Amino acid sequence: MKLPRFDYEAPATVAEAVELLAAHEDQASVLAGGQSLIPLLALRLARPAVLIDINGLGELSGVSVTDGFVTIGALTREFAAEESATVADAVPLLAAALPLIGHEAIRSRGTIGGSMAHADPAAELPAVARALDAEFVVRGQSGDRVIPAAEWFEGYLTTSRRSDEILLEVRFPAVMPGTGVAFQEIARRHGDFAIVGLAASLTLDDGAIGDARLAFAGLADVPVRAAEAEAFLVGQRPSAGLFEEAARRATAGLDPPADLHGSSEYRKKIAATLVRRGLQAAARNAGERQ
């Protein structure tokens, strides 16, 4: 299928990219890995007047650790992050989610920033960002600003990035000692978008849960944190009964959308199962990491 007509720009600097975005406002789209954008163009679901190709901006790639945060450049390929020892050691929840994204060929082109900016609520990386309270650093004509994950995802395929801003990097807090993680999902086939996904993290302190994080993918138009269940878990010791009650609390108020892959009730039941499985796996992982 042929793509619609558009003008093409390939800025040499971030400053030039910002200028182009400001000049074309909502009529411009940024091309990074293109794994989401190109299909949208082919289906005429996106029709930008200008395509701004940022693949020449090498400064937006790479993984580093600073002041307790792991910083991942927006243009970093998903497979590069998957292979990073730094990510595996300091952001293990992200490392657990990355292999579930599409197939290796897709991850070799898809970017961390592209997935976050696309903001598909069924995707794995937005759920990880929401679970870990990641931060998004953007640059526009008025300068840089840092947006917490709770404010980044505004709706279906919608973020709080302004039309003149470019995503520079995503910052993840480095993992705390005693933390175990798990990313669980149900999909029709490996590589498909999850019908429901769950990012889970537990930090154990002398056998008790000191911190709990649960974020769902595929249950709303944004990633969903299970705040009530998280609070319920803190201070208690892991057990099957505890995780059963946490699953009930995590899904009690959910009203997932229905589609050809499953009804709302089906998704809700899957979500409860994933909470139980995810918490059990995270607790095991915490013991192994200790």
Buried (B, 14 or more C-beta within 10 A) or exposed (E): EEBEEBEEBBBEEBEBBBBBBBEBEEBBBBBBBBBBBBEBBEEEEBEBBBBBBBBBBEEBBBBEEEEEBBBBBBBBBBBBBBEBEBBBBBBBBBBBBBBBBBEEEBBBBBBBBBBBBBBBBBBBBBBBBBBBBBBBBBBBEEEEBEBBBEEBBEEEBEBBBBEBBBBBBBBBBBBEEBBBBBBBBBBEEEEBBBBBBBBBBBBBEEEEBBBBBBBBBBBBBBBBBBBBBBEBBEEEEBEEEBBBBBBBBBBEEBEBBEEEBBEBEBBBBBBBBBBBBBBBBBBBBBEEBE
